[in-house]
Amino acid sequence: MMPVDSAGPVATCKFEGEITIFRAAELKDTLLQALALPEPALEIDLSSVEEIDSTGIQLLLALQQEARRQDKTVICTQPSPQFLAVAQLLNLADRLLAGPVVLVEEG
């Protein structure tokens, strides 16, 4: 289960580990519960994502669509390098992430 913090104007979920087909049902339930909170926005912190597949990307896209239907906002922030690589490979980084993506080279 991922932690959800609703203390403030924006509810925040922090993904940890993997966002893959193996956890999709569990994550979907948690995200829909977080979206049902009274806050008008939900921030998804992706800094601790270690692995993501196309099912994980679809889950986030579906969450954004459901949020729009409810007149809410989903903001994906702090993408891990693993998340960013897959989102860019699928040409969806701009659609999924809040603000411009800045690549920082390590080393």
C-alpha positions in Angstrom: 0.0 0.0 0.0 1.3 3.4 -0.9 1.0 6.2 1.7 -1.6 9.0 1.0 -1.2 12.3 2.8 -4.2 14.5 2.7 -3.1 17.2 5.2 -3.4 20.3 3.1 -5.0 21.6 -0.1 -3.4 18.8 -2.2 -3.5 15.1 -1.4 -0.2 13.4 -2.0 0.6 9.8 -2.9 4.2 8.5 -3.1 4.8 5.6 -5.3 7.5 3.2 -4.1 9.0 0.3 -5.9 7.3 -0.9 -9.0 4.2 0.2 -11.0 3.7 -2.9 -13.1 1.0 -5.3 -14.2 1.6 -7.3 -11.0 0.5 -4.4 -8.8 -2.0 -2.7 -11.1 -5.2 -3.7 -9.3 -3.8 -2.8 -5.8 -2.5 0.6 -7.1 -5.7 1.4 -9.0 -7.8 0.9 -5.8 -5.5 3.1 -3.7 -5.4 5.8 -6.4 -9.1 5.9 -6.8 -9.5 6.2 -3.0 -7.0 9.0 -3.0 -8.9 10.7 -5.8 -12.1 10.4 -3.8 -10.7 12.6 -1.0 -12.1 16.1 -0.8 -8.9 17.8 -2.0 -9.3 19.2 -5.6 -5.8 18.0 -6.6 -3.8 14.8 -6.2 0.0 14.9 -6.4 1.7 11.7 -7.4 5.4 11.6 -6.3 7.3 9.3 -8.6 10.8 9.8 -7.1 10.9 6.3 -5.6 9.7 4.3 -8.7 12.2 1.6 -9.4 10.3 -0.1 -12.3 7.3 0.7 -14.5 5.8 -1.0 -17.5 3.1 0.0 -20.0 0.3 -1.1 -17.6 1.7 1.4 -15.0 1.7 4.1 -17.6 -1.9 3.2 -18.6 -2.9 3.3 -14.9 -1.7 6.9 -14.6 -3.3 8.0 -17.8 -6.6 6.5 -16.7 -6.3 8.3 -13.4 -5.8 11.6 -15.1 -8.8 11.0 -17.3 -11.0 10.1 -14.2 -9.7 13.2 -12.4 -10.8 15.4 -15.4 -14.2 13.8 -15.3 -14.5 14.7 -11.6 -13.1 18.3 -12.2 -10.0 17.4 -10.3 -6.3 17.6 -11.1 -3.6 14.9 -11.0 -0.1 16.2 -10.9 2.8 13.7 -11.4 6.0 15.0 -10.0 9.7 14.1 -9.3 10.0 11.3 -11.8 12.7 8.7 -11.1 15.1 8.0 -14.0 13.3 4.6 -14.5 9.9 6.3 -14.8 11.2 9.0 -17.1 12.9 6.5 -19.4 9.7 4.6 -20.0 7.5 7.7 -20.3 9.9 9.2 -22.8 10.2 5.9 -24.7 6.4 5.9 -25.1 6.4 9.7 -25.9 4.1 10.4 -22.9 6.4 12.3 -20.5 4.9 15.7 -21.4 1.4 14.3 -20.9 2.1 12.6 -17.6 4.4 15.0 -15.9 3.8 18.5 -14.4 6.0 21.2 -15.9 9.0 20.8 -18.1 11.2 17.8 -17.8 14.8 18.6 -17.1 17.3 15.8 -17.6 20.2 15.8 -15.2 23.2 13.7 -16.1 24.9 12.0 -13.2 28.7 11.9 -12.8 
